[in-house]
Amino acid sequence: MSEHRNRTPEDLAGAAAAADCVVQTHQRLADYLRPGLTLAEIDRFVAETLDRLHCKSCFLGYRVPRSPAFPSHACLSVNDCVVHGTAGYRAEPIVEGDVVKIDIGVLHEGWIGDAAWTYFMGEPDDERSRLRAAGRAGIRAGVEALQPGAPLLDWARAVQGCVEDEHGLHLVRGLGGHGYGRRMHEPPWISNVVPAQFGEWTEAQTKLEPGMLLAVEPMLAIGTGQTKPSRGQWPIFMADGSLSAHYEHDVLITEDGPKVLTAGLEEIGDIIR
């Protein structure tokens, strides 16, 4: 966890460049997406875009214990699939009304960029509008709490207070963000909810320090916030089948506060008309 203390300005420029590749890929995706596309077609577009940007997916072939190698260039998750959807888990095309989460992870000149955004196919109804508003407000509130010297717990308090207390929706339990740098997953793990019992989140009191690179990612749902057992497979689904959303930013902690390296995602047209 101490690697951040030795990062040079050149290192941070490399991390920013990788994050920019992620933003550019999402920007191009927003212009490409439309009802009628399959997840396989979207994944192919991501692969071609990453190649043009001279980077590669850090998801393709990624492994965790008890799971097969991830088979896609991006995580593509529709409706009740909240995260880790593959290009092949769903054969039917996306349609108007679908909520599509796209998580892009890149390796660019030795540095990782990793950020997700949620796209709404067609004009969202009231339920989807609530999901969109809560997700976007939640990640902004959380980022504002990532101040140097503050504990990671402040992030969870801010996100949970916004998504659950103010908007009445539910953060997904058991999923969270992480540190990153030259590897996709580094300490600390970052919960989106305040721990309910002692020892549940051992890194909650970790103090934020300049140089830290954090991939923060609230995942939320209309329903209970509980997921189905994944049984070692990649897509993760909501247990009650409810609609879900996923927002993720890359954030650099500086002496002056959080710097969002993927801030360009906020300007993307996420309603696909």
Protein Blocks (a to p, Z undefined) as FASTA:
>chain_A
ZZmmmpcfklmmmmmmmmmmmmmmmmmmmmmgcghiafklmmmmmmmmmmmnopacfkgo
pacehiacdfbfbdcdehjlmghpafklpmbdcdehiacdddddddeehiacddddddde
djadfklmmmmmmmmmmmmmmmmmmcghiafklmmmmmmmmmmmmnopacdehiacdddd
jbmbdcddddfbdcfbehklmmlmpccdehiacdddddddfbnopacdekhpabdcdfkl
pacddddddddddfkbccdfklmmmmpcfbdZZ
